[in-house]
Amino acid sequence: MEKSDQPPESKDEKISVLNSIFENLITDASDLVKDLYWSVKTYIFFGLITILFGVQEIVYNIDVIQERFYIPLIIGGILMFSGAVQILNYVRLRSKYSRLFKVQSELKNA
């Protein structure tokens, strides 16, 4: 049976099913945006924590570094670099989804 040969009741049933799916999608979309918002926020939090761990690694082992053992300096540098990458990723994602976050905020306030 071709699509154009289907009885009208069948088309109405499909439209009804699609409407219920879209209603559920709209409800879940709000939760999805909230989860995305907090996931993006975790990038800056863990980026700052990682940078602090890198600084702490270097400061705590300053005596070892002065004796020309540079492993703590390398580890601290890697930690600070990875923290900076996480913060840059936060900035990138925040700007990418800013319109979505703005719409969610407006809907929340309305």
Secondary structure, 3 states (H helix, E strand, C coil): CCHHHCCHHHHHHHHHHHHHHHHHHHHHHHHHHHHHHHHHHHHHHHHHHHHHHHHHHHHHCHHHHHCCCCHHHHHHHHHHHHHHHHHHHHHHHHHHCHHHHHHHHHHHHC
